[in-house]
Amino acid sequence: MKFKDYTVDELEICREEFVRYFTSKNFDETADWSNEVFSWFRETRLPEIKVYPIADGSTLGEFMVDLCHTSYPLDVTGQGELEWYGVAVNRVCRVRLALECEWGKPASKKTTLAMVLADACKLAVLRSQVKVMVFSSYAYDDPDEFPKFLHGIRSCHDDHDPWLWIDMRSDGEIRSDIFRN
């Protein structure tokens, strides 16, 4: 799936394909899960979309969130920073997709929830056409607690952008939904 217009309909297709792809995956380390999530979302952009961080598997060049699709100009070999900004200021630049991924601490429900909510706050204050929050509530948690708090974060920040939340639980279940306007 490739995002074109960054609509709720595309977010729904993204959700279905993400769940289908990750249902059969199994990694031992959270860093491996994160890298696979970032790689997957990196591939959902069209060629003219600039993705941050620029290098797959790197946090260098991270732009406010773990990963984002932007309408910023693509890098051109040999182009200096001022030349790049010269191109950027003559077009509409925006974040099209903003993604945060937080696995938390498996041994601590409260710490995990707090870590997820801290990342969710970043999404809530950022202007983006669509937002994605990937996390794990772990098998022993109340699965409805995390989305309830995420909805509260959106509400208290008056955020009306669509959000896709994906809970990749340690028991293998993947729960997801979309908060619409």
SULURBEL-V969015 format. One record per residue. N is the residue number from 1. PHI is phi in whole degrees, -180 to 180 (NA if undefined). PSI is psi in whole degrees, 0 to 359 (* if undefined). D_CENTER is the distance of its C-alpha to the mean C-alpha in Angstrom with 1 decimal. Layout:
n->N phi->PHI psi->PSI d_center->D_CENTER
n->N phi->PHI psi->PSI d_center->D_CENTER
This chain:
n->1 phi->NA psi->141 d_center->15.4
n->2 phi->-126 psi->131 d_center->14.8
n->3 phi->-71 psi->138 d_center->13.4
n->4 phi->-117 psi->306 d_center->16.4
n->5 phi->-110 psi->354 d_center->16.4
n->6 phi->57 psi->58 d_center->12.9
n->7 phi->-105 psi->170 d_center->14.8
n->8 phi->-63 psi->322 d_center->14.5
n->9 phi->-61 psi->318 d_center->16.6
n->10 phi->-67 psi->324 d_center->14.3
n->11 phi->-64 psi->324 d_center->11.4
n->12 phi->-66 psi->318 d_center->14.1
n->13 phi->-64 psi->317 d_center->15.0
n->14 phi->-57 psi->313 d_center->11.6
n->15 phi->-57 psi->310 d_center->11.7
n->16 phi->-62 psi->315 d_center->15.2
n->17 phi->-71 psi->324 d_center->14.8
n->18 phi->-61 psi->310 d_center->12.0
n->19 phi->-61 psi->316 d_center->14.3
n->20 phi->-60 psi->316 d_center->17.3
n->21 phi->-66 psi->315 d_center->16.1
n->22 phi->-86 psi->350 d_center->15.0
n->23 phi->-58 psi->324 d_center->18.0
n->24 phi->-97 psi->4 d_center->20.4
n->25 phi->-87 psi->150 d_center->18.5
n->26 phi->-151 psi->121 d_center->19.8
n->27 phi->-126 psi->149 d_center->19.1
n->28 phi->-81 psi->327 d_center->21.1
n->29 phi->-111 psi->144 d_center->18.9
n->30 phi->-63 psi->327 d_center->15.5
n->31 phi->-61 psi->324 d_center->15.1
n->32 phi->-68 psi->319 d_center->15.8
n->33 phi->-60 psi->313 d_center->13.2
n->34 phi->-59 psi->312 d_center->10.5
n->35 phi->-60 psi->321 d_center->12.1
n->36 phi->-69 psi->320 d_center->12.3
n->37 phi->-62 psi->313 d_center->8.7
n->38 phi->-63 psi->317 d_center->8.1
n->39 phi->-62 psi->317 d_center->11.3
n->40 phi->-61 psi->312 d_center->10.6
n->41 phi->-70 psi->328 d_center->7.8
n->42 phi->-58 psi->323 d_center->10.1
n->43 phi->-78 psi->354 d_center->12.8
n->44 phi->-88 psi->4 d_center->11.6
n->45 phi->-100 psi->155 d_center->12.7
n->46 phi->-81 psi->161 d_center->16.4
n->47 phi->-59 psi->332 d_center->18.5
n->48 phi->-84 psi->0 d_center->18.9
n->49 phi->-93 psi->129 d_center->15.3
n->50 phi->-88 psi->131 d_center->14.7
n->51 phi->-109 psi->137 d_center->11.7
n->52 phi->-116 psi->141 d_center->11.2
n->53 phi->-66 psi->154 d_center->12.1
n->54 phi->-66 psi->319 d_center->14.9
n->55 phi->-98 psi->134 d_center->16.0
n->56 phi->-63 psi->135 d_center->14.2
n->57 phi->82 psi->7 d_center->14.4
n->58 phi->-117 psi->148 d_center->15.0
n->59 phi->-99 psi->356 d_center->13.9
n->60 phi->-68 psi->135 d_center->16.6
n->61 phi->82 psi->13 d_center->15.7
n->62 phi->-63 psi->138 d_center->12.4
n->63 phi->-117 psi->87 d_center->12.1
n->64 phi->71 psi->322 d_center->11.4
n->65 phi->-129 psi->175 d_center->7.8
n->66 phi->-61 psi->320 d_center->6.9
n->67 phi->-155 psi->143 d_center->6.0
n->68 phi->-150 psi->151 d_center->7.0
n->69 phi->-99 psi->135 d_center->9.5
n->70 phi->-135 psi->163 d_center->12.6
n->71 phi->-97 psi->16 d_center->16.2
n->72 phi->-64 psi->155 d_center->17.7
n->73 phi->-62 psi->146 d_center->20.6
n->74 phi->-71 psi->154 d_center->20.3
n->75 phi->-72 psi->141 d_center->22.2
n->76 phi->-118 psi->129 d_center->25.8
n->77 phi->-55 psi->131 d_center->27.9
n->78 phi->86 psi->353 d_center->30.5
n->79 phi->-83 psi->129 d_center->29.0
n->80 phi->-78 psi->168 d_center->29.1
n->81 phi->-60 psi->316 d_center->26.7
n->82 phi->-65 psi->325 d_center->29.0
n->83 phi->-66 psi->319 d_center->29.3
n->84 phi->-60 psi->313 d_center->25.5
n->85 phi->-65 psi->328 d_center->25.5
n->86 phi->-60 psi->323 d_center->28.5
n->87 phi->-73 psi->316 d_center->26.6
n->88 phi->-61 psi->318 d_center->23.5
n->89 phi->-74 psi->355 d_center->25.7
n->90 phi->-107 psi->24 d_center->27.3
n->91 phi->-150 psi->168 d_center->24.4
n->92 phi->-82 psi->121 d_center->21.7
n->93 phi->-113 psi->129 d_center->18.6
n->94 phi->-153 psi->162 d_center->15.3
n->95 phi->-87 psi->124 d_center->11.6
n->96 phi->-92 psi->319 d_center->10.9
n->97 phi->-137 psi->131 d_center->7.1
n->98 phi->-120 psi->133 d_center->5.0
n->99 phi->-130 psi->136 d_center->1.6
n->100 phi->-124 psi->142 d_center->4.1
n->101 phi->-133 psi->120 d_center->6.2
n->102 phi->-140 psi->121 d_center->9.8
n->103 phi->-95 psi->340 d_center->12.8
n->104 phi->70 psi->205 d_center->15.4
n->105 phi->-121 psi->113 d_center->19.1
n->106 phi->-55 psi->329 d_center->20.6
n->107 phi->-82 psi->352 d_center->23.9
n->108 phi->-137 psi->106 d_center->23.0
n->109 phi->-60 psi->313 d_center->21.5
n->110 phi->-65 psi->318 d_center->21.8
n->111 phi->-64 psi->317 d_center->20.2
n->112 phi->-61 psi->311 d_center->17.2
n->113 phi->-59 psi->316 d_center->16.8
n->114 phi->-62 psi->320 d_center->17.4
n->115 phi->-67 psi->319 d_center->14.8
n->116 phi->-64 psi->316 d_center->12.1
n->117 phi->-67 psi->326 d_center->13.5
n->118 phi->-62 psi->318 d_center->13.7
n->119 phi->-70 psi->324 d_center->10.0
n->120 phi->-63 psi->325 d_center->9.8
n->121 phi->-62 psi->323 d_center->12.6
n->122 phi->-59 psi->314 d_center->10.8
n->123 phi->-64 psi->320 d_center->8.5
n->124 phi->-64 psi->328 d_center->11.9
n->125 phi->-92 psi->349 d_center->13.9
n->126 phi->-89 psi->138 d_center->12.0
n->127 phi->-82 psi->121 d_center->13.2
n->128 phi->-155 psi->146 d_center->10.8
n->129 phi->-64 psi->320 d_center->11.8
n->130 phi->-140 psi->154 d_center->8.9
n->131 phi->-132 psi->146 d_center->6.0
n->132 phi->-132 psi->130 d_center->3.8
n->133 phi->-122 psi->113 d_center->5.1
n->134 phi->-108 psi->132 d_center->6.5
n->135 phi->-157 psi->176 d_center->9.9
n->136 phi->-129 psi->123 d_center->13.6
n->137 phi->-89 psi->357 d_center->16.3
n->138 phi->63 psi->152 d_center->18.9
n->139 phi->-63 psi->333 d_center->21.9
n->140 phi->-89 psi->358 d_center->24.1
n->141 phi->-87 psi->157 d_center->22.0
n->142 phi->-69 psi->113 d_center->22.5
n->143 phi->-64 psi->340 d_center->19.6
n->144 phi->-88 psi->348 d_center->19.9
n->145 phi->-67 psi->316 d_center->19.7
n->146 phi->-64 psi->308 d_center->15.9
n->147 phi->-61 psi->325 d_center->15.2
n->148 phi->-62 psi->315 d_center->18.3
n->149 phi->-68 psi->322 d_center->17.1
n->150 phi->-62 psi->319 d_center->13.7
n->151 phi->-62 psi->320 d_center->15.9
n->152 phi->-63 psi->321 d_center->18.1
n->153 phi->-62 psi->315 d_center->15.6
n->154 phi->-60 psi->314 d_center->14.9
n->155 phi->-64 psi->313 d_center->18.6
n->156 phi->-69 psi->341 d_center->19.9
n->157 phi->-99 psi->5 d_center->17.8
n->158 phi->53 psi->43 d_center->19.0
n->159 phi->-93 psi->119 d_center->15.6
n->160 phi->-109 psi->5 d_center->16.3
n->161 phi->-71 psi->146 d_center->13.2
n->162 phi->-68 psi->140 d_center->11.9
n->163 phi->-122 psi->136 d_center->9.2
n->164 phi->-104 psi->123 d_center->8.4
n->165 phi->-112 psi->140 d_center->8.7
n->166 phi->-132 psi->118 d_center->9.6
n->167 phi->-104 psi->108 d_center->12.2
n->168 phi->-98 psi->85 d_center->13.4
n->169 phi->-69 psi->152 d_center->16.8
n->170 phi->-68 psi->346 d_center->19.2
n->171 phi->-86 psi->5 d_center->21.8
n->172 phi->95 psi->346 d_center->19.9
n->173 phi->-72 psi->139 d_center->19.1
n->174 phi->-117 psi->117 d_center->15.7
n->175 phi->-108 psi->144 d_center->15.4
n->176 phi->-158 psi->159 d_center->13.1
n->177 phi->-165 psi->172 d_center->13.6
n->178 phi->-120 psi->127 d_center->12.8
n->179 phi->-87 psi->120 d_center->13.9
n->180 phi->-97 psi->176 d_center->15.7
n->181 phi->-40 psi->* d_center->17.6
